[in-house]
Amino acid sequence: MAGSAPSPLPTELTLHQQSRILEVAFTDGSRFRLPFEFLRVFSPSAEVRGHGPGQETLQTGKRLVEIVALEPVGHYAVQPRFSDGHDSGIYSWDYLYELGRDQSAFWADYEARLAAAGVDRDAPMSPPSAGGACATRH
């Protein structure tokens, strides 16, 4: 966003496999504990977000997802590989900070979208509709 200051930079990233938490500490002293499920549900990938408003894919069945690898992307992001095979989301430092700072609002929005769709968060993902698949990776 023009005119907004960049988010603080991470000083520490710790994967807690048993509790399925990514802990991220930032230069401003903030420390966030982000569940793997939360990160998977809010992946910034085109597969999840789509290519524009209204094209999002509601993620379900991700409660037990794990992060099996976490790769740096330059000096600005990380790219997790999840146990369900999802690996196309690149999480910038700004986005990780936003997820941590606004975690409760993000989760409330997710729960509202689940309720509106009449779907349980543990329901298996529906297969993509014909023609709805996105072949490009961002």
ROFIDO-911937 format. One record per atom (N, C-alpha, C): residue in three letters; atom name; x, y, z. Coordinates in nm, 3 decimals. Example, Ala and Ser with C-alpha at 12.3 -4.5 7.8 and 13.67 -1.06 7.14 Angstrom:
# residues 2
aa at px py pz
ALA N 1.319 -0.569 0.780
ALA CA 1.230 -0.450 0.780
ALA C 1.320 -0.330 0.780
SER N 1.285 -0.225 0.708
SER CA 1.367 -0.106 0.714
SER C 1.290 0.003 0.787
***
This chain:
# residues 138
aa at px py pz
MET N 0.082 -0.118 0.000
MET CA 0.000 0.000 0.000
MET C 0.087 0.125 0.000
ALA N 0.053 0.219 -0.079
ALA CA 0.128 0.344 -0.084
ALA C 0.110 0.420 0.046
GLY N 0.221 0.471 0.097
GLY CA 0.213 0.552 0.217
GLY C 0.217 0.474 0.347
SER N 0.207 0.342 0.342
SER CA 0.212 0.266 0.467
SER C 0.354 0.215 0.490
ALA N 0.394 0.215 0.615
ALA CA 0.528 0.168 0.650
ALA C 0.533 0.017 0.637
PRO N 0.648 -0.036 0.597
PRO CA 0.660 -0.181 0.588
PRO C 0.649 -0.244 0.726
SER N 0.604 -0.366 0.730
SER CA 0.594 -0.439 0.856
SER C 0.734 -0.468 0.910
PRO N 0.745 -0.493 1.039
PRO CA 0.873 -0.534 1.096
PRO C 0.922 -0.663 1.029
LEU N 1.051 -0.687 1.037
LEU CA 1.110 -0.808 0.978
LEU C 1.113 -0.919 1.082
PRO N 1.106 -1.044 1.037
PRO CA 1.114 -1.155 1.133
PRO C 1.256 -1.172 1.185
THR N 1.266 -1.207 1.311
THR CA 1.396 -1.235 1.372
THR C 1.410 -1.383 1.402
GLU N 1.298 -1.455 1.399
GLU CA 1.298 -1.595 1.438
GLU C 1.176 -1.664 1.378
LEU N 1.197 -1.781 1.321
LEU CA 1.087 -1.866 1.275
LEU C 1.111 -2.005 1.332
THR N 1.014 -2.057 1.406
THR CA 1.029 -2.187 1.469
THR C 0.908 -2.273 1.436
LEU N 0.933 -2.390 1.378
LEU CA 0.826 -2.486 1.352
LEU C 0.813 -2.575 1.474
HIS N 0.694 -2.580 1.532
HIS CA 0.664 -2.670 1.643
HIS C 0.577 -2.781 1.585
GLN N 0.641 -2.891 1.543
GLN CA 0.570 -2.996 1.471
GLN C 0.461 -3.062 1.556
GLN N 0.489 -3.090 1.682
GLN CA 0.393 -3.161 1.765
GLN C 0.264 -3.081 1.785
SER N 0.277 -2.951 1.810
SER CA 0.158 -2.867 1.830
SER C 0.107 -2.805 1.700
ARG N 0.180 -2.830 1.589
ARG CA 0.143 -2.777 1.457
ARG C 0.132 -2.624 1.459
ILE N 0.239 -2.560 1.505
ILE CA 0.243 -2.414 1.518
ILE C 0.370 -2.362 1.453
LEU N 0.357 -2.252 1.377
LEU CA 0.473 -2.177 1.331
LEU C 0.480 -2.054 1.420
GLU N 0.589 -2.042 1.494
GLU CA 0.609 -1.927 1.582
GLU C 0.701 -1.829 1.510
VAL N 0.657 -1.704 1.500
VAL CA 0.733 -1.602 1.430
VAL C 0.753 -1.482 1.523
ALA N 0.879 -1.443 1.541
ALA CA 0.912 -1.324 1.620
ALA C 0.958 -1.215 1.523
PHE N 0.922 -1.091 1.553
PHE CA 0.954 -0.977 1.466
PHE C 1.038 -0.873 1.540
THR N 1.101 -0.786 1.460
THR CA 1.190 -0.684 1.516
THR C 1.121 -0.586 1.610
ASP N 0.990 -0.573 1.602
ASP CA 0.919 -0.481 1.693
ASP C 0.884 -0.548 1.826
GLY N 0.928 -0.673 1.845
GLY CA 0.900 -0.745 1.969
GLY C 0.776 -0.832 1.960
SER N 0.698 -0.820 1.853
SER CA 0.580 -0.905 1.837
SER C 0.623 -1.050 1.818
ARG N 0.542 -1.139 1.871
ARG CA 0.565 -1.283 1.855
ARG C 0.428 -1.345 1.832
PHE N 0.416 -1.418 1.722
PHE CA 0.288 -1.477 1.686
PHE C 0.302 -1.629 1.677
ARG N 0.198 -1.698 1.718
ARG CA 0.190 -1.844 1.708
ARG C 0.079 -1.875 1.608
LEU N 0.119 -1.918 1.490
LEU CA 0.026 -1.940 1.379
LEU C 0.007 -2.089 1.355
PRO N -0.112 -2.142 1.382
PRO CA -0.137 -2.284 1.357
PRO C -0.120 -2.318 1.208
PHE N -0.069 -2.438 1.182
PHE CA -0.050 -2.482 1.045
PHE C -0.182 -2.476 0.968
GLU N -0.291 -2.519 1.033
GLU CA -0.423 -2.515 0.968
GLU C -0.456 -2.373 0.924
PHE N -0.434 -2.277 1.011
PHE CA -0.461 -2.136 0.982
PHE C -0.380 -2.091 0.861
LEU N -0.250 -2.125 0.859
LEU CA -0.164 -2.086 0.747
LEU C -0.211 -2.151 0.616
ARG N -0.254 -2.276 0.625
ARG CA -0.300 -2.347 0.504
ARG C -0.430 -2.286 0.452
VAL N -0.522 -2.256 0.543
VAL CA -0.652 -2.198 0.506
VAL C -0.634 -2.061 0.442
PHE N -0.535 -1.984 0.490
PHE CA -0.513 -1.849 0.439
PHE C -0.390 -1.841 0.348
SER N -0.362 -1.948 0.277
SER CA -0.252 -1.947 0.182
SER C -0.273 -1.834 0.081
PRO N -0.165 -1.762 0.050
PRO CA -0.178 -1.654 -0.048
PRO C -0.173 -1.703 -0.194
SER N -0.181 -1.832 -0.214
SER CA -0.171 -1.889 -0.350
SER C -0.296 -1.863 -0.433
ALA N -0.280 -1.867 -0.563
ALA CA -0.395 -1.853 -0.654
ALA C -0.491 -1.971 -0.638
GLU N -0.439 -2.085 -0.599
GLU CA -0.523 -2.204 -0.577
GLU C -0.627 -2.178 -0.468
VAL N -0.590 -2.099 -0.367
VAL CA -0.680 -2.068 -0.256
VAL C -0.752 -1.936 -0.279
ARG N -0.679 -1.832 -0.315
ARG CA -0.736 -1.698 -0.331
ARG C -0.806 -1.676 -0.464
GLY N -0.772 -1.754 -0.565
GLY CA -0.824 -1.730 -0.698
GLY C -0.749 -1.615 -0.762
HIS N -0.803 -1.566 -0.873
HIS CA -0.737 -1.457 -0.946
HIS C -0.812 -1.326 -0.932
GLY N -0.908 -1.321 -0.841
GLY CA -0.983 -1.198 -0.820
GLY C -1.093 -1.221 -0.718
PRO N -1.159 -1.114 -0.677
PRO CA -1.267 -1.125 -0.578
PRO C -1.374 -1.224 -0.624
GLY N -1.419 -1.306 -0.529
GLY CA -1.524 -1.403 -0.558
GLY C -1.472 -1.534 -0.614
GLN N -1.342 -1.544 -0.637
GLN CA -1.285 -1.667 -0.691
GLN C -1.214 -1.751 -0.585
GLU N -1.227 -1.713 -0.458
GLU CA -1.162 -1.785 -0.350
GLU C -1.219 -1.925 -0.339
THR N -1.136 -2.020 -0.293
THR CA -1.179 -2.156 -0.267
THR C -1.177 -2.177 -0.116
LEU N -1.293 -2.203 -0.058
LEU CA -1.304 -2.225 0.086
LEU C -1.231 -2.354 0.121
GLN N -1.135 -2.344 0.211
GLN CA -1.053 -2.458 0.249
GLN C -1.115 -2.531 0.368
THR N -1.127 -2.662 0.357
THR CA -1.179 -2.744 0.467
THR C -1.091 -2.868 0.481
GLY N -1.107 -2.937 0.593
GLY CA -1.033 -3.060 0.616
GLY C -0.884 -3.040 0.638
LYS N -0.846 -2.925 0.693
LYS CA -0.703 -2.893 0.709
LYS C -0.656 -2.895 0.854
ARG N -0.741 -2.938 0.946
ARG CA -0.707 -2.933 1.089
ARG C -0.576 -3.007 1.121
LEU N -0.551 -3.120 1.057
LEU CA -0.434 -3.201 1.088
LEU C -0.319 -3.183 0.990
VAL N -0.328 -3.082 0.903
VAL CA -0.222 -3.059 0.805
VAL C -0.091 -3.025 0.877
GLU N 0.019 -3.067 0.818
GLU CA 0.150 -3.037 0.873
GLU C 0.232 -2.959 0.772
ILE N 0.330 -2.888 0.820
ILE CA 0.429 -2.826 0.731
ILE C 0.547 -2.922 0.727
VAL N 0.575 -2.975 0.608
VAL CA 0.682 -3.073 0.594
VAL C 0.813 -3.008 0.551
ALA N 0.807 -2.886 0.500
ALA CA 0.927 -2.810 0.463
ALA C 0.894 -2.662 0.465
LEU N 0.994 -2.581 0.493
LEU CA 0.977 -2.436 0.494
LEU C 1.100 -2.376 0.428
GLU N 1.083 -2.327 0.307
GLU CA 1.195 -2.277 0.228
GLU C 1.195 -2.125 0.221
PRO N 1.313 -2.063 0.234
PRO CA 1.321 -1.918 0.217
PRO C 1.298 -1.880 0.071
VAL N 1.239 -1.764 0.049
VAL CA 1.222 -1.708 -0.085
VAL C 1.288 -1.572 -0.081
GLY N 1.408 -1.564 -0.137
GLY CA 1.485 -1.440 -0.130
GLY C 1.501 -1.395 0.014
HIS N 1.492 -1.264 0.035
HIS CA 1.501 -1.207 0.169
HIS C 1.367 -1.148 0.211
TYR N 1.258 -1.196 0.149
TYR CA 1.129 -1.132 0.174
TYR C 1.017 -1.228 0.212
ALA N 1.039 -1.360 0.208
ALA CA 0.927 -1.451 0.227
ALA C 0.974 -1.592 0.258
VAL N 0.877 -1.678 0.292
VAL CA 0.899 -1.822 0.303
VAL C 0.789 -1.893 0.226
GLN N 0.821 -2.016 0.185
GLN CA 0.726 -2.097 0.110
GLN C 0.716 -2.233 0.179
PRO N 0.606 -2.256 0.251
PRO CA 0.590 -2.386 0.315
PRO C 0.539 -2.492 0.217
ARG N 0.577 -2.615 0.245
ARG CA 0.518 -2.729 0.175
ARG C 0.436 -2.804 0.280
PHE N 0.306 -2.818 0.252
PHE CA 0.215 -2.880 0.347
PHE C 0.200 -3.029 0.317
SER N 0.160 -3.104 0.418
SER CA 0.146 -3.249 0.405
SER C 0.036 -3.289 0.307
ASP N -0.055 -3.198 0.273
ASP CA -0.159 -3.230 0.175
ASP C -0.112 -3.203 0.032
GLY N 0.016 -3.168 0.016
GLY CA 0.073 -3.144 -0.116
GLY C 0.073 -2.998 -0.159
HIS N 0.003 -2.913 -0.087
HIS CA -0.002 -2.771 -0.124
HIS C 0.135 -2.708 -0.100
ASP N 0.189 -2.642 -0.205
ASP CA 0.322 -2.582 -0.190
ASP C 0.340 -2.457 -0.274
SER N 0.230 -2.395 -0.317
SER CA 0.243 -2.280 -0.406
SER C 0.221 -2.144 -0.338
GLY N 0.200 -2.143 -0.208
GLY CA 0.181 -2.016 -0.138
GLY C 0.312 -1.957 -0.091
ILE N 0.337 -1.832 -0.126
ILE CA 0.456 -1.761 -0.081
ILE C 0.412 -1.656 0.021
TYR N 0.458 -1.673 0.144
TYR CA 0.416 -1.589 0.257
TYR C 0.522 -1.482 0.280
SER N 0.493 -1.360 0.236
SER CA 0.586 -1.249 0.258
SER C 0.590 -1.217 0.407
TRP N 0.697 -1.147 0.448
TRP CA 0.706 -1.105 0.588
TRP C 0.586 -1.017 0.625
ASP N 0.545 -0.928 0.534
ASP CA 0.429 -0.843 0.560
ASP C 0.303 -0.926 0.582
TYR N 0.285 -1.030 0.499
TYR CA 0.165 -1.113 0.511
TYR C 0.168 -1.195 0.640
LEU N 0.283 -1.249 0.677
LEU CA 0.292 -1.323 0.804
LEU C 0.261 -1.232 0.922
TYR N 0.311 -1.109 0.916
TYR CA 0.285 -1.014 1.023
TYR C 0.135 -0.983 1.030
GLU N 0.074 -0.960 0.914
GLU CA -0.070 -0.933 0.909
GLU C -0.150 -1.051 0.963
LEU N -0.113 -1.173 0.924
LEU CA -0.183 -1.291 0.975
LEU C -0.173 -1.299 1.126
GLY N -0.056 -1.272 1.181
GLY CA -0.038 -1.277 1.325
GLY C -0.114 -1.167 1.396
ARG N -0.100 -1.046 1.347
ARG CA -0.163 -0.929 1.409
ARG C -0.315 -0.941 1.408
ASP N -0.370 -0.992 1.298
ASP CA -0.516 -0.996 1.280
ASP C -0.572 -1.138 1.284
GLN N -0.501 -1.228 1.350
GLN CA -0.539 -1.369 1.349
GLN C -0.683 -1.393 1.391
SER N -0.728 -1.330 1.498
SER CA -0.865 -1.356 1.545
SER C -0.969 -1.308 1.444
ALA N -0.944 -1.196 1.377
ALA CA -1.038 -1.146 1.276
ALA C -1.039 -1.237 1.153
PHE N -0.920 -1.282 1.110
PHE CA -0.914 -1.376 0.998
PHE C -0.993 -1.502 1.029
TRP N -0.973 -1.556 1.151
TRP CA -1.039 -1.682 1.187
TRP C -1.190 -1.663 1.198
ALA N -1.235 -1.551 1.253
ALA CA -1.378 -1.523 1.263
ALA C -1.440 -1.515 1.123
ASP N -1.369 -1.453 1.029
ASP CA -1.417 -1.445 0.891
ASP C -1.426 -1.584 0.830
TYR N -1.327 -1.668 0.855
TYR CA -1.327 -1.805 0.805
TYR C -1.448 -1.882 0.860
GLU N -1.471 -1.871 0.990
GLU CA -1.585 -1.940 1.051
GLU C -1.717 -1.889 0.993
ALA N -1.726 -1.761 0.965
ALA CA -1.847 -1.704 0.905
ALA C -1.867 -1.758 0.763
ARG N -1.759 -1.770 0.686
ARG CA -1.769 -1.824 0.550
ARG C -1.808 -1.971 0.553
LEU N -1.755 -2.046 0.650
LEU CA -1.796 -2.187 0.665
LEU C -1.945 -2.196 0.694
ALA N -1.992 -2.115 0.788
ALA CA -2.134 -2.116 0.825
ALA C -2.221 -2.078 0.706
ALA N -2.181 -1.976 0.632
ALA CA -2.259 -1.931 0.516
ALA C -2.266 -2.040 0.409
ALA N -2.159 -2.119 0.399
ALA CA -2.157 -2.226 0.299
ALA C -2.221 -2.354 0.352
GLY N -2.254 -2.356 0.481
GLY CA -2.313 -2.475 0.541
GLY C -2.216 -2.592 0.544
VAL N -2.088 -2.560 0.568
VAL CA -1.983 -2.662 0.564
VAL C -1.909 -2.663 0.697
ASP N -1.870 -2.782 0.741
ASP CA -1.790 -2.798 0.861
ASP C -1.642 -2.784 0.826
ARG N -1.563 -2.729 0.916
ARG CA -1.421 -2.708 0.884
ARG C -1.346 -2.838 0.864
ASP N -1.399 -2.948 0.916
ASP CA -1.334 -3.078 0.900
ASP C -1.386 -3.157 0.780
ALA N -1.479 -3.100 0.706
ALA CA -1.531 -3.168 0.586
ALA C -1.419 -3.183 0.484
PRO N -1.417 -3.295 0.411
PRO CA -1.317 -3.306 0.305
PRO C -1.339 -3.201 0.198
MET N -1.231 -3.161 0.133
MET CA -1.241 -3.063 0.024
MET C -1.320 -3.123 -0.090
SER N -1.406 -3.041 -0.149
SER CA -1.478 -3.083 -0.270
SER C -1.381 -3.075 -0.387
PRO N -1.395 -3.167 -0.484
PRO CA -1.308 -3.155 -0.601
PRO C -1.340 -3.027 -0.677
PRO N -1.239 -2.966 -0.744
PRO CA -1.265 -2.843 -0.818
PRO C -1.364 -2.869 -0.930
SER N -1.447 -2.768 -0.957
SER CA -1.544 -2.783 -1.065
SER C -1.473 -2.780 -1.200
ALA N -1.531 -2.842 -1.299
ALA CA -1.471 -2.845 -1.432
ALA C -1.450 -2.703 -1.481
GLY N -1.332 -2.677 -1.529
GLY CA -1.302 -2.544 -1.577
GLY C -1.262 -2.447 -1.469
GLY N -1.274 -2.490 -1.342
GLY CA -1.241 -2.401 -1.232
GLY C -1.099 -2.416 -1.184
ALA N -1.030 -2.516 -1.237
ALA CA -0.893 -2.537 -1.194
ALA C -0.801 -2.429 -1.248
CYS N -0.702 -2.398 -1.171
CYS CA -0.607 -2.294 -1.210
CYS C -0.473 -2.360 -1.236
ALA N -0.426 -2.353 -1.357
ALA CA -0.301 -2.418 -1.391
ALA C -0.179 -2.331 -1.363
THR N -0.198 -2.202 -1.346
THR CA -0.083 -2.116 -1.323
THR C -0.044 -2.118 -1.177
ARG N 0.086 -2.104 -1.153
ARG CA 0.136 -2.099 -1.015
ARG C 0.197 -1.964 -0.992
HIS N 0.165 -1.906 -0.878
HIS CA 0.218 -1.773 -0.844
HIS C 0.309 -1.784 -0.726
***
